[in-house]
């Protein structure tokens, strides 16, 4: 595939087609890897992008219980009132 380098302000850039962006799941950022005379663009997945799905799975499996209590036995709750 051949594409042109375009002027963007004082810099230059590379325009990627919508098809390429969708196929390789490229959203907002890519990692640029320079190796052996090549430039490799690697998609950066959004952090915590699949947490909602994973939390739902945890709930369905009953794996979403607290590991420690949210109130300690020796905790003085009155000092907060």
Phi and psi restraints in degrees (value plus and minus 20) as a CYANA .aco file:
   2 UNK   PHI    -136.9   -96.9
   2 UNK   PSI     118.2   158.2
   3 UNK   PHI    -162.7  -122.7
   3 UNK   PSI     138.2   178.2
   4 UNK   PHI    -113.9   -73.9
   4 UNK   PSI     131.0   171.0
   5 UNK   PHI    -105.8   -65.8
   5 UNK   PSI     111.0   151.0
   6 UNK   PHI    -135.1   -95.1
   6 UNK   PSI     134.8   174.8
   7 UNK   PHI    -101.8   -61.8
   7 UNK   PSI     111.2   151.2
   8 UNK   PHI    -151.5  -111.5
   8 UNK   PSI      77.1   117.1
   9 UNK   PHI      43.9    83.9
   9 UNK   PSI    -147.6  -107.6
  10 UNK   PHI    -108.2   -68.2
  10 UNK   PSI     -20.1    19.9
  11 UNK   PHI    -131.9   -91.9
  11 UNK   PSI    -195.1  -155.1
  12 UNK   PHI    -150.8  -110.8
  12 UNK   PSI     135.3   175.3
  13 UNK   PHI    -164.7  -124.7
  13 UNK   PSI     157.0   197.0
  14 UNK   PHI    -140.3  -100.3
  14 UNK   PSI     107.1   147.1
  15 UNK   PHI    -114.9   -74.9
  15 UNK   PSI     107.4   147.4
  16 UNK   PHI    -127.2   -87.2
  16 UNK   PSI     119.4   159.4
  17 UNK   PHI     -91.1   -51.1
  17 UNK   PSI     138.3   178.3
  18 UNK   PHI     -78.2   -38.2
  18 UNK   PSI     -57.1   -17.1
  19 UNK   PHI     -81.0   -41.0
  19 UNK   PSI     -65.7   -25.7
  20 UNK   PHI     -85.6   -45.6
  20 UNK   PSI     -63.9   -23.9
  21 UNK   PHI     -78.8   -38.8
  21 UNK   PSI     -63.3   -23.3
  22 UNK   PHI     -91.2   -51.2
  22 UNK   PSI     -64.1   -24.1
  23 UNK   PHI     -80.5   -40.5
  23 UNK   PSI     -59.8   -19.8
  24 UNK   PHI    -121.8   -81.8
  24 UNK   PSI      -8.7    31.3
  25 UNK   PHI      33.5    73.5
  25 UNK   PSI      27.2    67.2
  26 UNK   PHI    -111.3   -71.3
  26 UNK   PSI     102.1   142.1
  27 UNK   PHI    -123.7   -83.7
  27 UNK   PSI    -113.2   -73.2
  28 UNK   PHI    -124.7   -84.7
  28 UNK   PSI     -48.6    -8.6
  29 UNK   PHI    -155.9  -115.9
  29 UNK   PSI     134.0   174.0
  30 UNK   PHI    -152.8  -112.8
  30 UNK   PSI     133.7   173.7
  31 UNK   PHI    -110.4   -70.4
  31 UNK   PSI     112.2   152.2
  32 UNK   PHI    -121.1   -81.1
  32 UNK   PSI      99.5   139.5
  33 UNK   PHI    -135.2   -95.2
  33 UNK   PSI     103.2   143.2
  34 UNK   PHI    -122.4   -82.4
  34 UNK   PSI      97.8   137.8
  35 UNK   PHI    -173.0  -133.0
  35 UNK   PSI     116.9   156.9
  36 UNK   PHI      24.2    64.2
  36 UNK   PSI      29.8    69.8
  37 UNK   PHI      51.4    91.4
  37 UNK   PSI      -3.9    36.1
  38 UNK   PHI    -146.4  -106.4
  38 UNK   PSI     135.1   175.1
  39 UNK   PHI    -134.1   -94.1
  39 UNK   PSI     100.7   140.7
  40 UNK   PHI    -129.9   -89.9
  40 UNK   PSI     108.5   148.5
  41 UNK   PHI    -121.5   -81.5
  41 UNK   PSI     104.7   144.7
  42 UNK   PHI    -140.8  -100.8
  42 UNK   PSI     105.9   145.9
  43 UNK   PHI     -81.1   -41.1
  43 UNK   PSI     122.1   162.1
  44 UNK   PHI    -125.8   -85.8
  44 UNK   PSI      94.1   134.1
  45 UNK   PHI     -87.6   -47.6
  45 UNK   PSI     128.7   168.7
  46 UNK   PHI     -89.5   -49.5
  46 UNK   PSI     115.3   155.3
  47 UNK   PHI     -82.4   -42.4
  47 UNK   PSI     118.9   158.9
  48 UNK   PHI      39.2    79.2
  48 UNK   PSI       4.2    44.2
  49 UNK   PHI     -83.4   -43.4
  49 UNK   PSI     -50.1   -10.1
  50 UNK   PHI    -128.5   -88.5
  50 UNK   PSI      -5.4    34.6
  51 UNK   PHI     -81.9   -41.9
  51 UNK   PSI     -59.6   -19.6
  52 UNK   PHI     -78.7   -38.7
  52 UNK   PSI     -65.9   -25.9
  53 UNK   PHI     -83.8   -43.8
  53 UNK   PSI     -61.8   -21.8
  54 UNK   PHI     -87.9   -47.9
  54 UNK   PSI     -59.5   -19.5
  55 UNK   PHI     -84.0   -44.0
  55 UNK   PSI     -58.7   -18.7
  56 UNK   PHI     -82.6   -42.6
  56 UNK   PSI     -62.8   -22.8
  57 UNK   PHI     -82.8   -42.8
  57 UNK   PSI     -61.9   -21.9
  58 UNK   PHI     -80.6   -40.6
  58 UNK   PSI     -63.5   -23.5
  59 UNK   PHI     -83.1   -43.1
  59 UNK   PSI     -63.7   -23.7
  60 UNK   PHI     -83.7   -43.7
  60 UNK   PSI     -52.4   -12.4
  61 UNK   PHI    -108.4   -68.4
  61 UNK   PSI     -23.5    16.5
  62 UNK   PHI      53.3    93.3
  62 UNK   PSI       2.0    42.0
  63 UNK   PHI    -114.9   -74.9
  63 UNK   PSI      -3.9    36.1
  64 UNK   PHI    -127.4   -87.4
  64 UNK   PSI       5.9    45.9
  65 UNK   PHI    -104.5   -64.5
  65 UNK   PSI     133.5   173.5
  66 UNK   PHI     -86.7   -46.7
  66 UNK   PSI     119.1   159.1
  67 UNK   PHI    -102.4   -62.4
  67 UNK   PSI     -51.5   -11.5
  68 UNK   PHI    -151.1  -111.1
  68 UNK   PSI     133.3   173.3
  69 UNK   PHI     -83.3   -43.3
  69 UNK   PSI     134.5   174.5
  70 UNK   PHI    -104.5   -64.5
  70 UNK   PSI     -28.5    11.5
  71 UNK   PHI    -150.7  -110.7
  71 UNK   PSI     108.3   148.3
  72 UNK   PHI    -104.0   -64.0
  72 UNK   PSI     130.3   170.3
  73 UNK   PHI     -78.9   -38.9
  73 UNK   PSI     -57.8   -17.8
  74 UNK   PHI    -113.0   -73.0
  74 UNK   PSI      -8.0    32.0
  75 UNK   PHI     -97.7   -57.7
  75 UNK   PSI     116.0   156.0
  76 UNK   PHI    -119.5   -79.5
  76 UNK   PSI      79.8   119.8
  77 UNK   PHI     -95.8   -55.8
  77 UNK   PSI     -40.4    -0.4
  78 UNK   PHI     -88.1   -48.1
  78 UNK   PSI     -46.1    -6.1
  79 UNK   PHI     -89.3   -49.3
  79 UNK   PSI     -31.2     8.8
  80 UNK   PHI    -113.5   -73.5
  80 UNK   PSI     -24.9    15.1
